[in-house]
Amino acid sequence: MKYENSLTSNKVQCTLCPRNCTLGDGQRGFCYVRQNINGKIKLTTYGYTTGLAIDPVEKKPLYHFYPGSKVLSFGTIGCNLGCKFCQNYTTTKAKIDPTLLQKASPIEIATMAKKYGCKSVAFTYNDPVIFFEYAIDTAKECKKLGIKTIAVTAGYINPEPREKFFKYIDAVNIDLKAFSNDFYKRNSLVTFPPILDTIKYVNKKTNCHLELTTLIIEGENDSETELKNEFNWIKNELGENIPLHLSAFFPCYKFENHKPTSPQRLIKSYNFAKEAGLNYVYTGNLHHEKTSTTYCKNCKKELIIRNQYIIKSYNLDYDGKCKFCGTKCDGLF
């Protein structure tokens, strides 16, 4: 499970993600947490977390993966993207000694999830791609106890480790941060194609439940043309039944001078997605019942009415079918 190439006696290339960082002895990768120690790549955050929390699964956000269930969430520090607008920058950009963090072994995390009645464990807060070994070992322990696993990721990972990673994941929310290579290069310091490749791979080559999130940043990734291109790509490449979350941006990190996403802009983006033919579209960080509700793709009646993360009404039978017309709602219920 070592994704590295030895180059010289003291240099090694990390091949986990498309950055393919070349590291001299003692050097850390762009992600900060993968380090060349004596010619081998070591994950310095293995067994350390920034904390654990019990969340509703809707907070990940996942709306079609056992709605209403509890999930034990955890993450570490670092990231292999350089997003100037990062909403979790206090952990993803932290340059601290990982051993100062809270300890939690894979077995302890799985056991804790079982003890507190959590349906799933989520690798979140920072991208689990960079704590690859820790996430996979935790997923293996979860499987032993009947606990599902969730990854919240930007999807920036090389093909070989990607296959290994998603083998152990039951559900994923992938951040589709924009639909422009220029945006990704300027604002996330990565290229766009590997993200799309990961999304298509998960959708077509795995049994992993997939949902997508786009953070709407006014003036950056919200032009009508770009949004419609994204929504049409989702429908044509992935299908109209992939849940899509459109979230509001709040000024932070290097985007402190940008204005927060207005409710009007978020709802307009929602309407574009619905007009493109996507069946399951949601707005995040916005208290708006209509755009947080799951509708039947056949009869259009309300299936799951939400008040933020709270389910107010549930109109699916035990098999996930609409109580009004019997049509199966896409997802796991």
C-alpha positions in Angstrom: 0.0 0.0 0.0 3.0 2.2 -0.5 2.5 4.6 -3.4 6.0 5.9 -3.9 9.0 5.7 -6.4 12.6 5.7 -5.1 14.6 8.1 -7.3 18.0 8.3 -5.7 19.5 7.2 -2.4 17.8 10.0 -0.6 14.9 11.2 -2.9 11.5 9.6 -3.2 8.4 10.5 -5.2 5.0 10.3 -3.6 2.5 8.9 -6.2 -0.6 9.0 -4.1 -2.1 12.1 -5.8 -1.4 13.8 -9.1 1.0 16.3 -7.5 3.6 13.4 -7.5 5.8 15.4 -5.0 9.5 14.7 -5.2 10.9 14.8 -1.7 14.4 14.9 -0.3 15.2 13.2 3.0 13.1 14.9 5.7 11.0 16.9 3.2 7.2 17.0 3.5 4.8 16.9 0.5 2.4 19.8 -0.4 -0.1 18.1 1.9 2.4 18.5 4.8 1.6 15.2 6.4 3.4 12.8 4.0 7.1 12.9 4.6 10.3 11.3 3.3 11.9 9.6 6.2 15.0 7.6 5.3 13.9 7.1 1.7 10.3 6.0 2.5 7.1 8.0 2.6 5.6 8.1 6.0 2.1 9.3 7.0 3.0 11.4 10.0 -0.7 11.8 11.2 -1.5 8.1 11.4 -3.5 7.5 14.6 -3.9 11.2 15.3 -7.1 13.3 14.8 -8.2 16.8 15.3 -11.2 15.4 17.3 -14.2 13.2 16.9 -17.8 14.2 16.7 -21.2 12.6 16.3 -23.2 14.3 13.4 -26.3 13.6 11.5 -25.4 12.1 8.1 -27.1 15.0 6.5 -24.2 17.3 7.7 -21.7 15.6 5.4 -23.8 16.3 3.3 -25.4 13.1 2.3 -29.2 13.1 1.9 -29.7 9.7 0.2 -27.6 7.5 2.4 -29.6 6.3 5.4 -31.3 9.7 6.2 -31.5 10.5 9.9 -28.7 8.2 10.9 -25.8 9.1 13.1 -22.2 9.3 11.9 -19.0 9.5 13.8 -16.8 12.1 12.1 -13.1 12.7 12.3 -10.2 14.2 10.3 -6.6 15.1 10.7 -4.6 18.1 9.4 -3.3 19.0 6.0 -4.6 18.9 2.4 -3.3 18.2 -1.1 -5.3 21.1 -2.5 -4.5 24.8 -1.9 -8.0 26.3 -1.9 -7.9 30.0 -1.2 -11.5 29.8 0.0 -11.2 26.8 2.3 -14.0 26.7 4.9 -11.9 24.4 7.1 -8.5 26.2 6.7 -7.7 26.1 10.5 -7.0 22.4 10.1 -6.3 21.9 6.4 -3.6 24.6 6.5 -2.2 23.8 10.0 1.5 23.3 10.2 1.8 21.7 13.6 3.4 18.6 15.1 0.8 15.9 14.5 1.7 14.2 17.7 0.1 17.1 19.6 -3.3 15.9 18.3 -5.7 13.5 20.0 -4.8 9.9 19.6 -7.4 7.4 18.1 -6.5 4.1 16.6 -8.6 2.5 13.8 -10.0 -0.1 16.3 -10.9 2.6 18.8 -12.7 4.7 16.2 -14.8 1.7 15.0 -15.5 0.6 18.6 -16.6 4.1 19.5 -19.0 4.3 16.5 -20.5 1.0 17.6 -20.8 2.1 21.2 -22.7 5.3 20.4 -25.0 3.7 17.8 -23.5 5.4 14.7 -24.5 3.9 11.4 -21.3 5.1 9.8 -17.8 6.6 10.3 -17.0 9.6 8.1 -13.5 10.7 7.0 -14.0 14.4 6.8 -12.9 17.9 7.9 -9.8 17.5 5.8 -9.3 15.3 2.7 -9.0 11.6 3.6 -6.9 11.0 0.4 -3.9 12.3 2.3 -4.4 10.1 5.3 -5.0 7.2 3.0 -3.5 4.4 5.2 -5.2 5.6 8.3 -8.6 5.8 6.6 -8.3 2.4 5.0 -7.3 0.7 8.2 -10.2 2.4 10.0 -12.6 1.3 7.3 -11.4 -2.3 7.6 -12.1 -2.2 11.4 -15.5 -0.7 10.7 -16.5 -3.5 8.3 -15.8 -6.0 11.1 -18.4 -4.3 13.3 -21.0 -3.7 10.5 -20.2 0.1 10.4 -20.5 1.9 7.1 -17.8 4.3 5.9 -18.1 7.7 4.3 -15.4 9.8 2.6 -15.8 13.6 2.1 -13.1 14.4 -0.5 -12.1 16.6 -3.4 -11.2 13.5 -5.4 -7.7 14.5 -6.2 -6.0 11.0 -6.3 -4.1 8.9 -8.7 -5.8 6.0 -10.5 -4.0 3.1 -8.7 -4.6 4.3 -5.1 -8.1 5.5 -6.1 -9.1 1.9 -6.9 -7.8 0.7 -3.5 -9.3 3.6 -1.6 -12.9 3.3 -2.9 -12.9 -0.4 -2.4 -13.4 0.2 1.3 -15.8 3.2 1.1 -19.6 2.9 1.2 -20.6 6.5 0.4 -18.8 9.6 -0.8 -19.5 13.2 -1.2 -17.1 14.7 -3.7 -16.5 18.5 -3.8 -16.9 19.6 -7.4 -15.5 23.1 -6.6 -16.2 24.6 -10.0 -16.5 23.5 -13.7 -13.4 25.3 -14.9 -9.8 24.3 -15.1 -8.9 28.0 -14.8 -10.7 28.2 -11.4 -9.0 25.0 -10.1 -5.6 26.3 -11.1 -6.0 29.8 -9.7 -7.9 29.0 -6.6 -7.2 25.4 -5.6 -3.7 25.1 -7.2 -4.5 21.8 -9.0 -5.8 20.8 -12.4 -9.4 19.9 -13.1 -9.3 16.6 -15.2 -8.3 14.3 -12.3 -11.3 15.4 -10.3 -13.7 14.5 -13.1 -11.9 11.2 -13.6 -12.5 10.3 -10.0 -16.1 11.3 -10.1 -16.7 9.1 -13.2 -14.7 6.3 -11.7 -16.8 6.2 -8.5 -20.0 6.4 -10.4 -19.3 3.7 -13.0 -16.7 1.4 -11.5 -17.7 1.1 -7.8 -20.7 0.3 -5.6 -20.0 3.4 -3.6 -23.0 5.7 -3.1 -22.1 9.1 -4.7 -23.3 12.6 -4.0 -21.7 15.9 -5.1 -21.2 19.3 -3.6 -20.5 22.7 -5.3 -19.7 25.7 -3.1 -21.2 28.7 -4.9 -18.8 31.7 -4.8 -20.3 34.7 -6.5 -18.1 36.2 -9.2 -15.9 33.1 -9.3 -17.7 29.9 -10.3 -21.4 31.0 -10.6 -21.7 32.3 -14.1 -24.8 30.9 -15.9 -22.7 29.3 -18.6 -20.4 27.5 -16.1 -23.2 26.3 -13.9 -25.3 25.0 -16.8 -22.2 23.3 -18.2 -21.7 21.6 -14.9 -25.3 20.5 -14.5 -25.5 19.2 -18.1 -22.2 17.3 -17.6 -23.6 15.6 -14.4 -26.8 14.6 -16.2 -25.0 13.3 -19.4 -22.0 11.7 -17.7 -23.4 10.5 -14.4 -27.2 10.5 -14.8 -30.0 12.7 -13.5 -30.3 10.8 -10.2 -27.0 11.9 -8.6 -27.8 14.1 -5.6 -26.2 17.5 -5.9 -25.7 20.0 -3.0 -25.2 23.7 -3.8 -23.7 25.3 -0.7 -23.3 28.9 0.3 -19.8 30.4 0.7 -18.8 32.4 3.7 -15.7 34.7 3.5 -12.6 33.2 5.1 -8.9 32.5 4.6 -7.6 34.2 1.4 -11.2 35.0 0.3 -12.1 37.2 3.2 -12.8 40.1 0.8 -15.3 38.1 -1.2 -19.0 38.5 -0.2 -21.0 35.6 1.2 -23.3 33.8 -1.3 -26.7 35.4 -1.2 -29.8 33.2 -0.8 -31.1 34.5 -4.1 -28.0 33.4 -5.9 -28.1 30.0 -4.3 -31.7 29.5 -5.2 -31.1 30.7 -8.8 -28.3 28.1 -9.1 -30.7 25.5 -7.7 -33.3 26.4 -10.3 -30.7 26.0 -13.1 -29.9 22.5 -11.9 -33.5 21.5 -11.8 -34.1 23.0 -15.3 -31.2 20.9 -16.5 -33.1 17.8 -15.5 -31.4 16.8 -12.2 -33.9 15.1 -9.9 -32.2 15.6 -6.6 -30.8 19.1 -5.9 -30.3 20.7 -2.5 -29.1 24.0 -1.1 -26.7 24.0 1.9 -26.0 26.6 4.6 -29.5 28.0 3.8 -32.6 27.7 5.9 -35.0 27.0 3.1 -37.3 24.0 3.4 -38.3 23.8 -0.3 -34.8 23.5 -1.5 -33.8 21.0 1.3 -36.6 18.6 0.5 -36.4 15.4 -1.5 -39.1 15.0 -4.1 -40.3 11.9 -5.9 -38.8 11.9 -9.4 -42.1 10.5 -10.7 -45.1 12.1 -8.9 -43.1 15.1 -7.6 -44.6 14.8 -4.1 -42.5 15.5 -1.0 -40.7 12.4 0.2 -38.3 13.8 2.9 -39.0 17.2 4.3 -36.0 18.7 6.1 -35.6 21.6 8.5 -31.8 22.1 8.0 -30.5 18.7 9.3 -33.7 17.7 11.0 -36.2 15.4 9.1 -39.7 16.7 9.6 -41.6 14.3 7.4 -40.6 10.9 5.9 -42.8 9.5 3.1 -40.7 6.4 2.0 -41.7 2.9 2.8 -39.2 0.3 4.3 -37.8 -0.4 0.8 -37.2 3.3 -0.1 -40.2 3.6 -2.3 -42.5 6.6 -2.5 -45.6 6.1 -0.4 -47.7 8.0 -2.9 -46.9 6.2 -6.2 -44.4 3.4 -5.4 -41.5 4.8 -7.3 -38.1 3.9 -5.8 -36.1 6.8 -4.5 -32.5 6.6 -5.6 -30.1 5.9 -2.7 -29.9 3.8 0.5 -32.7 4.1 3.0 
